[in-house]
Amino acid sequence: MAQTTTKAKPKKSASTKSGARKTTSAKSKTTSAKKSTARKPRVSKPVVVSHDDIALRAYQIWMEKGQPVGEDVINWQQAEAELSTAA
């Protein structure tokens, strides 16, 4: 006489009988390689200020100072510094 085996059906838990669904987050299902935690230093892009804008600001600085003679390079450098940080 041959034995017949019947597989027992798994019992449903009380939470699934009442209609509640078991959910799992998408994060737990996805497996991804971890990215490197070392960050590269950010390199700021150079600010491009036009020659005309610098010349105009240098002129304004020169006028504000009372039109002194011999400070054109200082005024130009100050104008560059102001405009590059403002942009």
Secondary structure, DSSP 8 states (H G I E B T S, - for coil): -------------HHHHTT------HHHH---------------------HHHHHHHHHHHHHHTT--TT-HHHHHHHHHHHHHHH-
